[in-house]
Amino acid sequence: GNNFIIGGNINGGKLFGTFPTDLTAASPLNVGRGRLIPTMPFEAPWNAVIEWLGVTDEDEIDKVLPNRKSFPSELLLRKDEFRN
């Protein structure tokens, strides 16, 4: 799916994730019937939003995004999405 983050403090004009180079049925990301495995986890942009909201306690963040530790290198940070 797609996510859009809209607001006055957004550092906009960016696309995150990797566009698939192969959209055919033979693509390793294709799971059938036109469905593709995402190249960025759902948790990635929401990690930055939670940080922007001021939640810094790791246990609290894990309650909101319980799968985020499965994607440590792909999570976005506040500085990726928001202006200072």
DRENTORVO-950128 format. One record per residue (C-alpha): x, y, z; residue number from 1; residue in three letters. Coordinates in Angstrom, 1 decimal. Last residue first. Layout:
# DRENTORVO-950128
((X,Y,Z),NUM,"ALA")
...
This chain:
# DRENTORVO-950128
((13.6,20.5,12.2),84,"ASN")
((11.7,19.5,9.1),83,"ARG")
((10.0,16.1,9.1),82,"PHE")
((10.1,12.9,7.2),81,"GLU")
((13.7,11.7,7.2),80,"ASP")
((14.7,13.7,10.4),79,"LYS")
((12.0,11.9,12.4),78,"ARG")
((13.5,8.5,11.5),77,"LEU")
((12.5,5.9,8.9),76,"LEU")
((12.8,2.2,9.6),75,"LEU")
((14.6,0.1,7.0),74,"GLU")
((17.7,-0.9,8.9),73,"SER")
((15.8,-2.2,12.0),72,"PRO")
((13.2,-4.2,10.0),71,"PHE")
((12.1,-7.2,12.3),70,"SER")
((12.4,-4.8,15.3),69,"LYS")
((9.4,-2.9,13.9),68,"ARG")
((7.0,-5.8,14.2),67,"ASN")
((5.3,-4.7,17.5),66,"PRO")
((4.7,-1.1,16.2),65,"LEU")
((2.4,0.5,18.8),64,"VAL")
((3.5,-1.7,21.7),63,"LYS")
((7.1,-1.6,20.5),62,"ASP")
((7.0,2.2,20.6),61,"ILE")
((6.0,2.0,24.3),60,"GLU")
((8.8,-0.5,25.1),59,"ASP")
((11.4,1.7,23.3),58,"GLU")
((10.5,4.8,25.3),57,"ASP")
((10.9,7.8,23.0),56,"THR")
((7.4,8.8,22.2),55,"VAL")
((7.5,12.5,21.3),54,"GLY")
((4.9,12.7,18.5),53,"LEU")
((7.8,13.1,16.0),52,"TRP")
((9.2,9.8,17.2),51,"GLU")
((5.8,8.2,16.6),50,"ILE")
((5.6,9.8,13.1),49,"VAL")
((9.2,8.5,12.3),48,"ALA")
((8.3,4.9,13.3),47,"ASN")
((5.1,5.3,11.3),46,"TRP")
((7.0,5.7,8.1),45,"PRO")
((8.9,2.4,8.4),44,"ALA")
((6.3,0.3,10.2),43,"GLU")
((4.4,-0.7,7.0),42,"PHE")
((7.7,-2.3,5.8),41,"PRO")
((9.5,-1.1,2.6),40,"MET")
((10.0,-3.2,-0.5),39,"THR")
((6.4,-4.4,-0.5),38,"PRO")
((5.6,-7.9,-1.8),37,"ILE")
((3.7,-7.5,-5.0),36,"LEU")
((0.1,-8.5,-5.8),35,"ARG")
((-1.0,-8.6,-9.5),34,"GLY")
((-2.9,-11.9,-9.1),33,"ARG")
((0.2,-13.7,-7.9),32,"GLY")
((2.9,-13.3,-5.2),31,"VAL")
((5.1,-11.0,-7.4),30,"ASN")
((8.2,-9.8,-5.6),29,"LEU")
((10.5,-12.4,-7.2),28,"PRO")
((9.2,-11.1,-10.6),27,"SER")
((8.2,-13.8,-13.1),26,"ALA")
((4.6,-12.5,-13.2),25,"ALA")
((6.0,-9.3,-14.6),24,"THR")
((6.5,-6.0,-12.7),23,"LEU")
((10.3,-6.2,-12.7),22,"ASP")
((12.5,-3.3,-11.5),21,"THR")
((10.4,-2.9,-8.4),20,"PRO")
((10.4,0.6,-7.1),19,"PHE")
((12.4,0.8,-3.9),18,"THR")
((11.2,2.4,-0.7),17,"GLY")
((10.8,6.1,0.1),16,"PHE")
((9.6,8.9,-2.1),15,"LEU")
((10.5,12.4,-1.2),14,"LYS")
((9.0,15.8,-2.1),13,"GLY")
((8.1,16.7,1.4),12,"GLY")
((10.0,17.5,4.7),11,"ASN")
((6.7,17.7,6.5),10,"ILE")
((6.2,20.5,9.1),9,"ASN")
((3.1,21.9,7.5),8,"GLY")
((1.2,18.7,7.1),7,"GLY")
((0.6,15.7,5.0),6,"ILE")
((2.0,12.2,5.2),5,"ILE")
((0.9,9.9,2.4),4,"PHE")
((1.2,6.1,2.7),3,"ASN")
((0.9,3.6,-0.2),2,"ASN")
((0.0,0.0,0.0),1,"GLY")
